[in-house]
């Protein structure tokens, strides 16, 4: 619908007023903090690692700086893009995956699209629609809402009746979201039914529960002829139930449902608030009451189904054997051991407690296991658990005590998985990323698997700074500390079918190929890549090696662009066909120059003199500040000539490696 100029001005004035009153938030607020400035600078440089660290610290990626630039515009802008194109593309993808705004038909969105450096970045921006980029919590909220209508597998533990209608609900969700239910279930955790006051229509209670379960508020409240209640009665019921359950924000959401932007903002805030409430409940109940026992006795733990945290399943993770030094010391003569948790919980757990061994002799600490009380309703976010609980497996059966389900990962990794399932939050260090990747692949949690891949490809020395190609005589080049085992990363990408890790591994190798090309582990990895093709023929290529060659040419092409040789060509110092410009004509390069073919360009030692200022009037060649050696130890004229020679050297080493492995690619 088109608006007249006066209508548009009135709308903008009202919007500005709401922003000043604090009722409406700007999509791109001004941010002059040091953290945001660091993020912007990292975007300009294409520093993936620093960008990921700033995002993890909670910096607003949709804010703008004093020049009215958002991080996404900075990274995609043709002014700031420059040479680190591929790195910038990766940062654009990271920002979009983290919730950066690029909505078409808005000022900032159109700015970002218009200023995109190339079609590759522009197509990436267009591929992220509004709902995906601005609401990363949407899948989490959708799952919580789906619990209201899910029949199989049944996970509810509370039946609420309202004038003949029944609602199957979950006590842990109500306890986390409503202060009223929190107090009620704390006093009587065994409660299994509840009746809504008769003055409240079922439609009003249903809308309240939809709000509690992070659902969107419909425009139609459900009143009118044939429903038994008028719309005014339903509105009055919503007001009563919101005060009764102590969720006053419900009434405000109903009043503002007509304003699309206010409604959208309130929903975003409510989903974030609900996520925080569930996270707090998870930390104070699930994590607080995890149990550590000896692995040999873990299956003997008995946990009552009627318990104070409403758990209906136990997940078991065994401590790795090499990390069992912090286990408990027990006496083998003791009865079946279990561990008790702190707090007054109904039936958590039962059985004899641990008793320290009285023997003065040293006893090796036994391997331990950690049991996490959990709720099937949240575990259903995993396709693994959804299939398990929907089938006739033993774990899906109802027993007097909670079923114990072993998970093939360490306790620290399982804790990360549960935090993601309960709170859509996955903050973990690089050293755990590969373990989290395998656990997410095992449990079929695609979003967590992609998050682990992002952590590996960004924090894992993801700036893709190449190892030093050139060595100046008399100087010692410090070796960069390796943050990851790149061989494990590539193999993990193959096993978990994550193309992002395969791409990252190839780029990592290409930018540091001189450090890996002579290693036997690298040769073995190439052999494994070739063996991944069943029924391999002589004409088949090797995928990993093809990718390495591609990124290797990109690495040296970017170095060539950075060298400024193209500008020198335009000034007549060097023509694109390998000749030296003389103003009116062209003089062929002298024969004694060493010709090096690089990416279709012929460069000579004499030609590169133009880059260093050329010879003076007496014919003397200017001296370099230092002597630069190539990978084979030869002296290069300058950095550009060294790059060209190193490129050919690395390609030659790849060919010799293939000959040694007797592979055709």
TIKOL-998341 format. One record per residue (C-alpha): chain; x, y, z. Coordinates in nm, 3 decimals, decimal comma. Layout:
<sites>
  chain     east    north       up
      A        X        Y        Z
...
</sites>
This chain:
<sites>
  chain     east    north       up
      A    0,000    0,000    0,000
      A    0,137    0,339   -0,102
      A    0,131    0,618    0,154
      A    0,092    0,985    0,086
      A    0,377    1,210    0,189
      A    0,189    1,343    0,492
      A    0,103    0,986    0,602
      A    0,464    0,877    0,568
      A    0,587    1,179    0,767
      A    0,330    1,109    1,039
      A    0,439    0,744    1,052
      A    0,806    0,838    1,082
      A    0,726    1,095    1,351
      A    0,532    0,835    1,551
      A    0,816    0,586    1,511
      A    1,069    0,840    1,635
      A    0,849    0,917    1,934
      A    0,820    0,548    2,024
      A    1,199    0,512    2,001
      A    1,253    0,812    2,230
      A    1,004    0,669    2,481
      A    1,190    0,338    2,481
      A    0,895    0,136    2,355
      A    1,053    0,070    2,017
      A    1,412   -0,022    1,949
      A    1,617    0,081    1,649
      A    1,719   -0,198    1,418
      A    2,064   -0,039    1,382
      A    2,143    0,161    1,699
      A    2,454    0,376    1,725
      A    2,732    0,196    1,912
      A    3,060    0,367    2,002
      A    3,185    0,102    2,245
      A    3,535   -0,042    2,223
      A    3,404   -0,393    2,158
      A    3,198   -0,281    1,860
      A    3,493   -0,087    1,720
      A    3,706   -0,401    1,744
      A    3,437   -0,594    1,556
      A    3,426   -0,332    1,281
      A    3,804   -0,334    1,247
      A    3,804   -0,714    1,229
      A    3,543   -0,696    0,953
      A    3,758   -0,455    0,753
      A    4,055   -0,692    0,777
      A    3,852   -1,008    0,725
      A    3,968   -1,147    1,062
      A    3,739   -1,445    1,119
      A    3,884   -1,538    1,454
      A    3,841   -1,196    1,612
      A    3,490   -1,160    1,465
      A    3,386   -1,490    1,624
      A    3,532   -1,384    1,959
      A    3,346   -1,051    1,952
      A    3,018   -1,221    1,859
      A    3,066   -1,469    2,144
      A    3,122   -1,176    2,382
      A    2,777   -1,043    2,290
      A    2,864   -0,745    2,069
      A    2,560   -0,620    1,875
      A    2,636   -0,711    1,514
      A    2,345   -0,500    1,387
      A    2,466   -0,173    1,540
      A    2,630    0,107    1,338
      A    2,940    0,317    1,390
      A    2,983    0,694    1,382
      A    2,999    0,682    1,002
      A    2,663    0,499    0,980
      A    2,822    0,169    0,875
      A    2,710   -0,166    1,014
      A    2,960   -0,456    1,026
      A    2,780   -0,631    0,741
      A    2,804   -0,322    0,519
      A    3,172   -0,281    0,605
      A    3,257   -0,634    0,515
      A    3,060   -0,640    0,189
      A    3,132   -0,283    0,081
      A    3,333   -0,234   -0,237
      A    3,530    0,044   -0,070
      A    3,659   -0,171    0,214
      A    3,667   -0,510    0,041
      A    4,010   -0,483   -0,122
      A    4,218   -0,797   -0,160
      A    4,106   -1,032    0,116
      A    3,798   -1,123   -0,083
      A    3,761   -1,484    0,019
      A    3,821   -1,406    0,384
      A    3,560   -1,133    0,365
      A    3,312   -1,374    0,211
      A    3,361   -1,607    0,507
      A    3,304   -1,321    0,750
      A    2,984   -1,221    0,566
      A    2,859   -1,575    0,607
      A    2,956   -1,578    0,975
      A    2,768   -1,252    1,041
      A    2,457   -1,374    0,860
      A    2,461   -1,704    1,047
      A    2,489   -1,508    1,372
      A    2,179   -1,297    1,299
      A    2,303   -0,995    1,102
      A    2,022   -0,802    0,930
      A    2,003   -0,782    0,554
      A    1,634   -0,723    0,484
      A    1,537   -0,609    0,139
      A    1,316   -0,301    0,100
      A    1,485   -0,135    0,397
      A    1,745    0,141    0,382
      A    2,026   -0,054    0,549
      A    1,942   -0,375    0,363
      A    1,948   -0,207    0,023
      A    2,273   -0,029    0,111
      A    2,433   -0,362    0,190
      A    2,312   -0,525   -0,132
      A    2,405   -0,230   -0,351
      A    2,757   -0,206   -0,209
      A    2,828   -0,580   -0,227
      A    3,177   -0,631   -0,362
      A    3,075   -0,898   -0,616
      A    2,793   -1,128   -0,719
      A    2,914   -1,404   -0,488
      A    2,867   -1,189   -0,180
      A    2,544   -1,038   -0,317
      A    2,392   -1,382   -0,376
      A    2,493   -1,486   -0,026
      A    2,316   -1,179    0,118
      A    2,004   -1,252   -0,086
      A    1,997   -1,614    0,031
      A    1,931   -1,507    0,390
      A    1,568   -1,405    0,419
      A    1,425   -1,197    0,703
      A    1,306   -1,477    0,931
      A    1,633   -1,668    0,909
      A    1,866   -1,375    0,961
      A    1,680   -1,172    1,222
      A    1,537   -1,449    1,437
      A    1,799   -1,717    1,502
      A    1,586   -1,840    1,796
      A    1,291   -1,923    1,570
      A    1,364   -2,301    1,558
      A    1,393   -2,307    1,937
      A    1,064   -2,121    1,985
      A    0,891   -2,337    1,724
      A    0,990   -2,654    1,911
      A    0,863   -2,523    2,245
      A    0,532   -2,424    2,081
      A    0,499   -2,765    1,912
      A    0,493   -2,935    2,254
      A    0,135   -2,808    2,299
      A    0,007   -3,013    2,007
      A    0,247   -3,309    2,003
      A    0,073   -3,639    2,070
      A    0,357   -3,884    2,008
      A    0,582   -3,937    2,185
      A    0,391   -3,815    2,488
      A    0,602   -3,597    2,714
      A    0,345   -3,404    2,922
      A    0,320   -3,453    3,298
      A    0,036   -3,215    3,387
      A   -0,330   -3,209    3,278
      A   -0,511   -2,878    3,310
      A   -0,890   -2,861    3,264
      A   -1,086   -2,547    3,178
      A   -1,467   -2,582    3,149
      A   -1,444   -2,931    3,004
      A   -1,141   -2,873    2,782
      A   -0,810   -3,042    2,867
      A   -0,458   -2,915    2,810
      A   -0,154   -3,145    2,835
      A    0,133   -2,934    2,966
      A    0,486   -2,966    3,102
      A    0,565   -2,871    3,458
      A    0,924   -2,771    3,388
      A    0,815   -2,521    3,119
      A    0,544   -2,372    3,341
      A    0,782   -2,357    3,638
      A    1,043   -2,171    3,430
      A    0,802   -1,925    3,269
      A    0,541   -1,851    3,539
      A    0,620   -1,738    3,896
      A    0,282   -1,876    4,007
      A    0,352   -2,228    3,882
      A    0,709   -2,210    4,012
      A    0,584   -2,155    4,366
      A    0,307   -2,412    4,329
      A    0,531   -2,692    4,200
      A    0,806   -2,612    4,449
      A    0,560   -2,675    4,729
      A    0,390   -2,975    4,564
      A    0,608   -3,126    4,287
      A    0,386   -3,435    4,267
      A    0,093   -3,229    4,128
      A   -0,043   -3,396    3,814
      A   -0,364   -3,200    3,749
      A   -0,497   -2,847    3,789
      A   -0,827   -2,671    3,724
      A   -0,859   -2,326    3,574
      A   -1,089   -2,086    3,765
      A   -1,441   -2,102    3,613
      A   -1,445   -1,729    3,532
      A   -1,169   -1,776    3,272
      A   -1,279   -1,897    2,923
      A   -1,085   -2,191    2,775
      A   -0,989   -1,971    2,476
      A   -0,823   -1,720    2,710
      A   -0,628   -1,993    2,891
      A   -0,528   -2,148    2,558
      A   -0,390   -1,814    2,438
      A   -0,203   -1,773    2,766
      A   -0,044   -2,116    2,731
      A    0,051   -2,042    2,372
      A    0,225   -1,728    2,496
      A    0,401   -1,923    2,774
      A    0,518   -2,176    2,516
      A    0,670   -1,896    2,302
      A    0,401   -1,904    2,034
      A    0,287   -1,606    1,828
      A   -0,029   -1,429    1,938
      A   -0,303   -1,457    1,672
      A   -0,498   -1,154    1,556
      A   -0,825   -1,341    1,609
      A   -0,877   -1,413    1,979
      A   -1,142   -1,677    1,908
      A   -1,455   -1,509    2,043
      A   -1,788   -1,459    1,870
      A   -2,099   -1,657    1,772
      A   -2,073   -2,032    1,826
      A   -1,783   -2,011    2,069
      A   -1,985   -1,946    2,382
      A   -1,791   -1,631    2,467
      A   -1,772   -1,284    2,323
      A   -1,443   -1,121    2,233
      A   -1,474   -0,886    2,530
      A   -1,516   -1,183    2,765
      A   -1,207   -1,347    2,623
      A   -1,011   -1,023    2,661
      A   -1,125   -0,999    3,021
      A   -1,023   -1,364    3,074
      A   -0,677   -1,295    2,930
      A   -0,638   -1,005    3,172
      A   -0,739   -1,227    3,466
      A   -0,518   -1,522    3,373
      A   -0,218   -1,297    3,309
      A   -0,253   -1,154    3,661
      A   -0,322   -1,497    3,810
      A   -0,013   -1,656    3,652
      A    0,194   -1,338    3,709
      A    0,281   -1,289    3,341
      A    0,169   -0,931    3,283
      A    0,359   -0,911    2,955
      A    0,086   -1,130    2,806
      A   -0,169   -0,848    2,836
      A    0,071   -0,598    2,681
      A    0,132   -0,834    2,388
      A   -0,242   -0,856    2,321
      A   -0,283   -0,478    2,329
      A    0,004   -0,420    2,083
      A   -0,087   -0,700    1,840
      A   -0,227   -0,451    1,586
      A    0,107   -0,271    1,544
      A    0,315   -0,500    1,323
      A    0,654   -0,360    1,416
      A    0,582   -0,336    1,788
      A    0,437   -0,686    1,784
      A    0,742   -0,823    1,604
      A    0,978   -0,653    1,846
      A    0,785   -0,772    2,151
      A    0,784   -1,127    2,023
      A    1,161   -1,116    1,966
      A    1,211   -0,985    2,319
      A    0,975   -1,244    2,466
      A    1,147   -1,533    2,287
      A    1,484   -1,412    2,415
      A    1,337   -1,372    2,764
      A    1,188   -1,721    2,749
      A    1,519   -1,866    2,634
      A    1,690   -1,699    2,929
      A    1,428   -1,832    3,173
      A    1,466   -2,188    3,043
      A    1,845   -2,155    3,058
      A    1,829   -2,038    3,418
      A    1,595   -2,323    3,508
      A    1,825   -2,570    3,333
      A    2,131   -2,448    3,524
      A    1,955   -2,440    3,862
      A    1,790   -2,781    3,827
      A    1,939   -3,010    3,563
      A    2,303   -2,908    3,597
      A    2,285   -2,856    3,970
      A    2,163   -3,211    4,027
      A    2,386   -3,407    3,794
      A    2,530   -3,716    3,962
      A    2,887   -3,848    3,945
      A    2,931   -4,221    4,017
      A    3,172   -4,501    3,942
      A    3,123   -4,629    3,589
      A    3,087   -4,986    3,711
      A    2,797   -4,885    3,935
      A    2,628   -4,629    3,709
      A    2,356   -4,867    3,589
      A    2,257   -4,943    3,948
      A    2,145   -4,587    4,023
      A    1,771   -4,563    4,092
      A    1,600   -4,229    4,036
      A    1,229   -4,199    4,116
      A    1,001   -4,088    3,834
      A    0,821   -3,849    4,072
      A    1,104   -3,607    4,143
      A    1,132   -3,238    4,223
      A    1,282   -3,135    3,888
      A    1,028   -3,333    3,680
      A    1,301   -3,527    3,496
      A    1,181   -3,831    3,302
      A    1,512   -3,972    3,171
      A    1,878   -3,993    3,270
      A    2,162   -3,939    3,023
      A    2,493   -4,101    3,103
      A    2,836   -3,986    2,985
      A    3,151   -4,176    3,084
      A    3,471   -3,995    3,166
      A    3,747   -4,078    2,915
      A    3,996   -4,327    3,053
      A    4,289   -4,088    3,021
      A    4,096   -3,824    3,219
      A    3,992   -4,037    3,514
      A    4,245   -3,901    3,764
      A    3,979   -3,698    3,942
      A    3,758   -3,998    4,015
      A    3,622   -4,095    4,354
      A    3,799   -4,336    4,592
      A    3,572   -4,617    4,705
      A    3,602   -4,940    4,894
      A    3,514   -5,247    4,692
      A    3,340   -5,397    4,997
      A    3,071   -5,132    4,996
      A    2,723   -5,202    4,864
      A    2,580   -5,074    4,536
      A    2,690   -4,711    4,530
      A    2,488   -4,412    4,418
      A    2,551   -4,044    4,468
      A    2,315   -3,802    4,634
      A    2,266   -3,440    4,526
      A    2,227   -3,132    4,740
      A    1,879   -2,993    4,802
      A    1,535   -3,117    4,907
      A    1,418   -3,308    4,602
      A    1,153   -3,577    4,612
      A    1,328   -3,906    4,538
      A    1,656   -3,788    4,382
      A    1,804   -4,050    4,384
      A    1,761   -4,353    4,612
      A    2,012   -4,615    4,720
      A    2,312   -4,637    4,954
      A    2,551   -4,343    4,940
      A    2,924   -4,347    4,878
      A    3,150   -4,426    5,170
      A    3,520   -4,336    5,150
      A    3,755   -4,627    5,178
      A    3,918   -4,663    5,517
      A    4,222   -4,834    5,380
      A    4,539   -4,628    5,421
      A    4,689   -4,784    5,109
      A    4,676   -4,600    4,780
      A    4,381   -4,698    4,562
      A    4,375   -4,598    4,200
      A    4,082   -4,369    4,124
      A    3,819   -4,563    3,930
      A    3,665   -4,438    3,608
      A    3,361   -4,223    3,670
      A    3,038   -4,150    3,487
      A    2,809   -3,849    3,505
      A    2,430   -3,883    3,502
      A    2,228   -3,585    3,383
      A    1,855   -3,571    3,468
      A    1,675   -3,452    3,157
      A    1,333   -3,405    2,999
      A    1,225   -3,590    2,689
      A    1,033   -3,285    2,572
      A    1,362   -3,100    2,516
      A    1,557   -3,401    2,392
      A    1,308   -3,434    2,105
      A    1,494   -3,149    1,933
      A    1,738   -3,425    1,839
      A    1,624   -3,661    1,563
      A    1,814   -3,936    1,744
      A    1,600   -3,905    2,057
      A    1,282   -3,839    1,860
      A    1,322   -4,173    1,683
      A    1,418   -4,349    2,006
      A    1,122   -4,225    2,208
      A    0,872   -4,275    1,924
      A    0,960   -4,642    1,875
      A    0,931   -4,960    2,074
      A    1,283   -4,940    2,212
      A    1,339   -5,015    2,578
      A    1,428   -4,650    2,642
      A    1,079   -4,545    2,532
      A    0,902   -4,762    2,789
      A    0,763   -4,623    3,115
      A    0,928   -4,772    3,424
      A    0,906   -4,695    3,798
      A    1,255   -4,550    3,784
      A    1,408   -4,332    3,514
      A    1,570   -4,504    3,218
      A    1,947   -4,452    3,187
      A    2,059   -4,380    2,829
      A    2,437   -4,393    2,763
      A    2,575   -4,132    2,522
      A    2,911   -4,190    2,356
      A    3,083   -3,866    2,455
      A    3,254   -3,709    2,755
      A    3,053   -3,536    3,032
      A    3,179   -3,192    2,928
      A    3,061   -3,248    2,571
      A    2,721   -3,381    2,683
      A    2,684   -3,072    2,900
      A    2,735   -2,855    2,590
      A    2,478   -3,060    2,398
      A    2,219   -3,028    2,674
      A    2,282   -2,654    2,705
      A    2,210   -2,619    2,335
      A    1,892   -2,828    2,352
      A    1,755   -2,641    2,653
      A    1,870   -2,287    2,576
      A    1,984   -2,268    2,210
      A    2,324   -2,166    2,341
      A    2,653   -2,316    2,232
      A    2,963   -2,143    2,366
      A    3,258   -2,379    2,376
      A    3,631   -2,363    2,321
      A    3,822   -2,480    2,017
      A    3,970   -2,782    2,196
      A    3,620   -2,928    2,242
      A    3,486   -2,833    1,900
      A    3,568   -3,159    1,720
      A    3,422   -3,366    2,005
      A    3,106   -3,154    1,995
      A    3,094   -3,200    1,617
      A    3,097   -3,580    1,649
      A    2,841   -3,576    1,932
      A    2,607   -3,353    1,730
      A    2,649   -3,582    1,429
      A    2,571   -3,886    1,645
      A    2,258   -3,725    1,789
      A    2,153   -3,575    1,452
      A    2,152   -3,213    1,574
      A    2,234   -3,025    1,255
      A    2,234   -2,675    1,402
      A    2,486   -2,770    1,671
      A    2,697   -2,950    1,413
      A    2,709   -2,638    1,199
      A    2,794   -2,430    1,505
      A    3,087   -2,658    1,582
      A    3,202   -2,627    1,220
      A    3,186   -2,248    1,248
      A    3,396   -2,252    1,567
      A    3,659   -2,474    1,404
      A    3,678   -2,275    1,081
      A    3,692   -1,936    1,255
      A    3,882   -1,985    1,580
      A    4,107   -2,250    1,426
      A    4,355   -1,991    1,298
      A    4,084   -1,902    1,049
      A    4,234   -1,574    0,931
      A    4,420   -1,784    0,675
      A    4,740   -1,586    0,709
      A    4,989   -1,773    0,489
      A    5,308   -1,909    0,626
      A    5,603   -1,698    0,529
      A    5,697   -1,782    0,169
      A    6,015   -1,583    0,159
      A    6,312   -1,574    0,384
      A    6,545   -1,278    0,417
      A    6,900   -1,385    0,468
      A    7,014   -1,325    0,823
      A    6,664   -1,325    0,972
      A    6,479   -1,599    1,156
      A    6,107   -1,640    1,092
      A    5,906   -1,734    1,402
      A    5,674   -2,030    1,359
      A    5,307   -1,966    1,430
      A    5,156   -2,177    1,703
      A    4,916   -2,438    1,570
      A    4,574   -2,410    1,731
      A    4,426   -2,725    1,578
      A    4,526   -3,059    1,430
      A    4,430   -2,993    1,070
      A    4,447   -3,362    0,983
      A    4,179   -3,438    1,243
      A    3,968   -3,151    1,111
      A    3,972   -3,277    0,751
      A    3,893   -3,633    0,856
      A    3,615   -3,506    1,083
      A    3,469   -3,316    0,788
      A    3,468   -3,635    0,584
      A    3,314   -3,848    0,858
      A    3,043   -3,597    0,952
      A    2,972   -3,482    0,595
      A    3,035   -3,113    0,666
      A    3,154   -2,942    0,343
      A    3,254   -2,633    0,538
      A    3,528   -2,824    0,718
      A    3,653   -2,986    0,399
      A    3,675   -2,641    0,240
      A    3,845   -2,498    0,547
      A    4,098   -2,781    0,556
      A    4,189   -2,730    0,190
      A    4,232   -2,354    0,238
      A    4,435   -2,412    0,554
      A    4,673   -2,647    0,373
      A    4,699   -2,420    0,067
      A    4,800   -2,116    0,271
      A    5,063   -2,319    0,460
      A    5,147   -2,584    0,203
      A    5,526   -2,548    0,236
      A    5,493   -2,655    0,601
      A    5,295   -2,973    0,525
      A    5,386   -3,090    0,172
      A    5,684   -3,296    0,286
      A    5,511   -3,460    0,585
      A    5,420   -3,827    0,564
      A    5,087   -3,751    0,734
      A    4,999   -3,519    0,447
      A    5,079   -3,789    0,193
      A    4,862   -4,034    0,386
      A    4,576   -3,782    0,385
      A    4,603   -3,742    0,008
      A    4,595   -4,121   -0,026
      A    4,282   -4,135    0,192
      A    4,115   -3,865   -0,018
      A    4,187   -4,064   -0,333
      A    4,051   -4,380   -0,169
      A    3,717   -4,214   -0,091
      A    3,615   -4,266   -0,455
      A    3,483   -4,621   -0,499
      A    3,598   -4,792   -0,812
      A    3,854   -4,523   -0,878
      A    3,964   -4,478   -1,240
      A    4,281   -4,319   -1,374
      A    4,084   -4,019   -1,497
      A    3,931   -3,947   -1,156
      A    4,066   -3,646   -0,968
      A    4,146   -3,619   -0,598
      A    3,896   -3,384   -0,436
      A    4,122   -3,257   -0,156
      A    4,410   -3,197   -0,393
      A    4,188   -3,015   -0,642
      A    4,070   -2,783   -0,366
      A    4,426   -2,724   -0,245
      A    4,537   -2,631   -0,596
      A    4,246   -2,391   -0,630
      A    4,318   -2,212   -0,303
      A    4,690   -2,215   -0,373
      A    4,633   -2,021   -0,696
      A    4,401   -1,789   -0,504
      A    4,666   -1,734   -0,238
      A    4,928   -1,622   -0,486
      A    4,678   -1,433   -0,701
      A    4,584   -1,224   -0,399
      A    4,951   -1,165   -0,325
      A    4,992   -1,053   -0,686
      A    4,702   -0,808   -0,655
      A    4,841   -0,673   -0,329
      A    5,182   -0,616   -0,487
      A    5,051   -0,324   -0,694
      A    5,201   -0,460   -1,016
      A    4,886   -0,379   -1,213
      A    4,924   -0,011   -1,126
      A    5,284   -0,027   -1,240
      A    5,171   -0,181   -1,569
      A    4,926    0,102   -1,626
      A    5,207    0,353   -1,576
      A    5,411    0,190   -1,851
      A    5,671    0,023   -1,634
      A    5,555   -0,328   -1,734
      A    5,306   -0,440   -1,993
      A    5,083   -0,743   -1,952
      A    5,262   -0,933   -2,225
      A    5,591   -0,930   -2,038
      A    5,749   -0,628   -2,213
      A    5,880   -0,303   -2,071
      A    5,704    0,013   -2,185
      A    5,922    0,294   -2,322
      A    5,656    0,560   -2,368
      A    5,592    0,530   -2,743
      A    5,707    0,179   -2,815
      A    5,782   -0,144   -2,636
      A    6,120   -0,297   -2,577
      A    6,137   -0,670   -2,534
      A    6,280   -0,795   -2,208
      A    6,642   -0,892   -2,238
      A    6,720   -1,256   -2,293
      A    6,931   -1,289   -1,981
      A    6,621   -1,241   -1,764
      A    6,488   -1,553   -1,589
      A    6,138   -1,618   -1,725
      A    5,880   -1,743   -1,474
      A    5,530   -1,823   -1,590
      A    5,277   -1,748   -1,317
      A    4,900   -1,768   -1,366
      A    4,927   -1,671   -1,729
      A    5,176   -1,385   -1,675
      A    5,542   -1,379   -1,779
      A    5,763   -1,199   -1,534
      A    6,134   -1,137   -1,573
      A    6,403   -1,027   -1,338
      A    6,458   -0,719   -1,552
      A    6,088   -0,638   -1,553
      A    6,052   -0,639   -1,179
      A    6,321   -0,376   -1,156
      A    6,053   -0,125   -1,249
      A    5,878   -0,210   -0,924
      A    6,191   -0,119   -0,731
      A    6,250    0,208   -0,912
      A    6,446    0,081   -1,215
      A    6,813    0,160   -1,292
      A    6,952    0,507   -1,241
      A    7,107    0,720   -1,514
      A    7,450    0,559   -1,474
      A    7,290    0,215   -1,520
      A    7,344    0,107   -1,161
      A    7,078   -0,134   -1,023
      A    6,938   -0,016   -0,689
      A    7,024   -0,236   -0,393
      A    6,757   -0,420   -0,194
      A    6,736   -0,378    0,183
      A    6,766   -0,754    0,232
      A    6,831   -1,070    0,034
      A    6,516   -1,277   -0,019
      A    6,536   -1,652   -0,069
      A    6,271   -1,879   -0,216
      A    6,160   -2,214   -0,079
      A    6,443   -2,394   -0,256
      A    6,705   -2,158   -0,111
      A    6,768   -1,955   -0,424
      A    6,796   -1,576   -0,404
      A    6,496   -1,391   -0,548
      A    6,501   -1,041   -0,689
      A    6,211   -0,925   -0,477
      A    5,897   -1,052   -0,308
      A    5,694   -1,070   -0,626
      A    5,954   -1,273   -0,812
      A    5,987   -1,496   -0,505
      A    5,611   -1,554   -0,497
      A    5,607   -1,656   -0,861
      A    5,894   -1,901   -0,811
      A    5,743   -2,042   -0,490
      A    5,411   -2,102   -0,666
      A    5,585   -2,316   -0,928
      A    5,791   -2,494   -0,661
      A    5,480   -2,593   -0,466
      A    5,301   -2,715   -0,778
      A    5,609   -2,921   -0,863
      A    5,612   -3,074   -0,514
      A    5,246   -3,172   -0,555
      A    5,326   -3,345   -0,885
      A    5,620   -3,530   -0,730
      A    5,401   -3,636   -0,436
      A    5,148   -3,785   -0,678
      A    5,424   -3,970   -0,861
      A    5,552   -4,111   -0,534
      A    5,201   -4,223   -0,435
      A    5,144   -4,358   -0,788
      A    4,823   -4,157   -0,822
      A    4,685   -3,974   -1,123
      A    4,500   -3,647   -1,060
</sites>
